[in-house]
């Protein structure tokens, strides 16, 4: 029965986000197709050094299209994540609190099973979305400008924005990618559960805004997370304070040490894991107390 419930939950969610998945793939592919490489004209000086005298770029149309598809890629990525969270919220509200909820709660299954099916559906949905994002990142890595986009998120090392012989790209460690993927999963799962918690509290109180309740939970969690990272950075692992300075970029002759990033991701992931476990049991307890559909 649990598998059937999960399948029933996933169908409307993936149907809702499918257009955004297609839009993301199309944007990334067109971004790669319109990619270009600047050609530099050098003049050799008497001392043997070379001076750039001219830069040959693409046509204005190609430059515009490439910039447009770069913008479309960023928008599609944001909209995909936002649409996924919204689709899960809508599915939960429909099956637990709408007119159709009478059918849900008259099924010969325990409410805990319904809640576990909801949690499994959330996990499977975000695993699927993250897999889609990973595939698009691999597509971006095929071009130089795509590598620059990945470097801006800290996903590749090297100096992708350098020119000439200074240009090179290298992947991060496998552990770093696993930590990064888990952070994305945990962050959006936390956002989703905050919204669901807000719906449950609003339904029990009979008044208020579920969005407001969810936002308060998320803001409280964010404040605590910043406090945890600051505490660890000041007393246990001082190097992670560099996180607040932004992502450093490599330059010719300078390759920054980013080992602190992997440790920071572990601390953040552990904090989010505590949030998710806590919300799972809190929401489960609230749902056990009954649901008023009047």
C-alpha positions in Angstrom: 0.0 0.0 0.0 2.9 2.4 0.8 4.3 2.0 -2.7 0.9 2.7 -4.3 0.4 5.8 -2.1 3.9 7.1 -3.2 3.1 6.5 -6.8 -0.2 8.3 -6.4 1.6 11.3 -4.8 4.4 11.5 -7.4 2.3 11.5 -10.5 0.8 15.1 -10.1 4.1 16.5 -8.8 6.2 15.4 -11.8 3.4 16.4 -14.2 3.5 19.9 -12.7 7.3 20.3 -13.0 7.8 18.7 -16.4 7.5 22.0 -18.3 10.3 23.5 -16.2 12.5 20.4 -16.6 12.1 20.8 -20.4 12.8 24.5 -20.3 16.0 23.9 -18.3 17.3 21.3 -20.7 16.5 23.5 -23.7 18.1 26.6 -22.2 21.3 24.7 -21.3 21.6 23.1 -24.8 21.0 26.5 -26.6 23.5 28.1 -24.2 26.1 25.6 -25.2 25.3 25.9 -28.9 25.6 29.7 -28.8 28.9 29.6 -26.8 31.9 31.3 -28.3 35.6 31.8 -27.7 37.3 35.1 -27.9 40.3 35.2 -30.1 43.2 37.3 -28.9 45.7 39.0 -31.2 49.1 39.3 -29.7 52.2 41.4 -30.5 55.6 40.1 -29.5 57.7 42.7 -27.8 61.5 43.0 -28.0 61.9 41.4 -24.6 60.0 38.3 -25.7 56.8 39.1 -23.9 53.5 39.3 -25.7 51.0 42.1 -25.6 47.3 41.8 -26.5 46.5 44.2 -29.3 43.1 43.2 -30.3 40.2 40.9 -29.3 38.0 39.2 -31.9 34.6 38.5 -30.5 31.4 36.9 -31.9 28.6 38.7 -33.8 26.2 40.9 -31.9 23.4 38.4 -32.5 25.3 35.4 -31.1 26.5 37.5 -28.1 22.9 38.5 -27.4 21.5 35.0 -27.8 24.2 33.5 -25.6 23.5 36.1 -22.8 19.8 35.5 -23.2 20.1 31.7 -22.8 22.4 32.2 -19.9 19.6 34.3 -18.2 17.0 31.7 -19.3 19.1 28.9 -17.7 19.3 30.7 -14.4 15.6 31.4 -14.4 14.7 27.9 -15.4 16.8 26.5 -12.6 15.2 28.8 -10.0 11.7 28.2 -11.4 12.2 24.4 -11.4 13.1 24.4 -7.7 10.3 26.8 -6.8 7.7 24.9 -8.8 8.8 21.6 -7.2 8.3 23.0 -3.7 4.9 24.5 -4.7 3.8 21.2 -6.4 4.5 19.3 -3.2 2.6 21.8 -1.1 -0.3 21.7 -3.4 -0.3 17.9 -3.5 -0.2 17.7 0.4 -3.0 20.3 0.8 -5.1 18.5 -1.8 -4.8 15.0 -0.3 -5.0 16.0 3.3 -7.2 19.1 3.6 -9.3 19.7 0.4 -12.6 18.2 -0.5 -10.8 15.2 -1.9 -9.2 14.6 1.5 -12.3 12.7 2.6 -11.3 9.9 0.2 -7.7 10.0 1.5 -8.7 9.7 5.2 -11.2 6.9 4.6 -8.6 4.6 3.1 -7.9 1.5 5.1 -4.4 2.7 6.1 -3.0 4.3 9.2 -2.4 8.1 9.2 1.2 7.4 9.9 1.4 5.4 6.7 -0.1 8.4 4.8 2.5 10.6 6.4 5.4 8.2 5.6 4.2 8.1 2.0 4.3 11.9 1.9 7.9 12.0 3.2 9.0 9.3 0.8 7.4 11.3 -2.1 9.3 14.4 -1.0 12.6 12.6 -0.9 12.0 10.9 -4.3 10.9 14.1 -5.9 14.0 16.1 -4.8 16.3 13.2 -5.7 14.8 13.3 -9.2 15.2 17.1 -9.5 18.8 17.0 -8.2 19.5 14.3 -10.8 18.2 16.6 -13.5 20.3 19.5 -12.2 23.4 17.2 -12.2 22.8 16.2 -15.8 22.5 19.9 -16.8 25.7 20.7 -14.9 27.5 17.9 -16.9 26.1 19.6 -20.1 27.4 22.9 -19.0 30.9 21.5 -18.4 31.2 20.8 -22.1 31.8 24.5 -22.9 34.2 27.2 -21.5 31.5 29.6 -20.6 29.6 26.7 -19.0 32.6 25.9 -16.9 32.6 29.6 -15.8 29.0 29.2 -14.6 30.0 26.1 -12.7 33.0 27.8 -11.1 30.7 30.7 -10.0 28.9 28.1 -7.8 32.1 26.6 -6.6 31.5 23.3 -8.5 34.8 23.3 -10.4 38.3 24.4 -9.5 41.0 25.8 -11.7 40.8 29.2 -13.5 38.0 29.0 -16.1 37.9 32.8 -16.4 41.6 33.0 -17.3 42.8 33.4 -20.8 45.4 31.7 -22.9 47.7 29.2 -21.3 46.4 30.2 -17.9 43.0 28.6 -18.6 42.3 25.3 -16.9 39.5 23.5 -15.2 39.6 20.7 -12.6 36.9 18.9 -10.8 36.4 19.0 -7.0 36.6 15.9 -4.9 33.8 13.3 -5.0 33.1 13.9 -1.3 32.7 17.6 -2.0 30.0 16.9 -4.6 28.2 14.5 -2.3 28.1 17.1 0.4 27.0 19.8 -2.0 24.2 17.6 -3.3 23.0 16.7 0.2 23.0 20.4 1.2 20.7 21.2 -1.8 18.4 18.2 -0.9 18.3 19.1 2.8 17.7 22.8 2.2 14.7 22.4 -0.1 13.4 19.5 1.9 13.5 21.8 5.0 11.7 24.6 3.0 9.0 22.1 2.0 8.5 20.7 5.5 8.3 24.2 6.9 5.5 25.0 4.5 3.7 21.7 5.3 4.1 22.4 9.1 2.6 25.8 8.5 -0.4 24.2 6.8 -0.9 21.7 9.6 -0.7 24.4 12.3 -3.1 26.7 10.4 -5.6 23.8 10.0 -5.5 23.0 13.7 -5.8 26.7 14.8 -8.5 27.4 12.2 -7.0 30.8 11.5 -3.8 32.5 10.4 -1.6 32.1 7.3 0.1 28.8 6.6 2.7 30.7 4.5 3.4 33.0 7.5 3.8 30.0 9.9 6.1 28.2 7.4 8.2 31.4 6.9 8.6 31.8 10.6 9.9 28.3 11.0 12.3 28.7 8.1 13.6 32.0 9.4 14.1 30.6 12.9 16.0 27.6 11.4 18.2 30.0 9.3 19.0 32.1 12.3 20.0 29.0 14.3 22.1 27.7 11.4 24.0 30.9 11.2 24.5 30.8 14.9 25.8 27.2 14.8 28.3 28.0 12.0 29.5 31.2 13.8 29.9 29.2 17.1 31.8 26.5 15.4 33.9 29.0 13.5 34.8 31.0 16.5 35.6 28.2 18.9 36.3 24.9 17.1 37.1 25.4 13.4 38.1 29.0 12.8 38.9 28.5 9.1 35.2 28.1 8.2 34.5 31.8 9.0 36.0 32.4 5.5 32.6 31.2 4.2 31.1 34.6 5.0 33.7 36.3 2.7 32.3 34.6 -0.4 33.7 32.1 -2.8 37.4 33.0 -3.7 38.4 32.6 -7.4 41.7 31.3 -8.7 44.0 33.6 -10.6 47.2 32.9 -12.5 49.7 31.8 -9.9 47.1 31.6 -7.1 44.9 28.6 -6.3 43.0 29.1 -3.0 42.7 26.4 -0.4 39.0 25.4 -0.3 39.3 22.5 2.1 37.2 24.4 4.7 34.2 24.3 2.3 33.9 20.6 2.6 33.9 20.8 6.4 31.4 23.7 6.3 29.0 21.6 4.2 29.2 18.8 6.7 28.3 21.2 9.6 25.4 22.6 7.6 24.2 19.2 6.5 24.2 17.9 10.1 22.2 20.9 11.2 19.6 20.5 8.4 19.4 16.8 9.2 18.4 17.7 12.8 15.8 20.0 11.5 14.3 17.4 9.2 14.1 14.7 11.8 12.5 17.2 14.3 9.9 18.3 11.8 9.1 14.8 10.7 8.2 13.7 14.3 6.5 17.0 15.2 4.2 16.9 12.1 3.5 13.2 12.6 2.4 13.9 16.1 0.2 16.8 15.0 -1.5 14.7 12.3 -2.1 11.9 14.8 -4.2 14.3 16.9 -6.8 14.4 14.2 -7.7 16.4 11.1 -10.8 18.7 11.0 -12.1 18.9 7.4 -15.2 21.0 8.2 
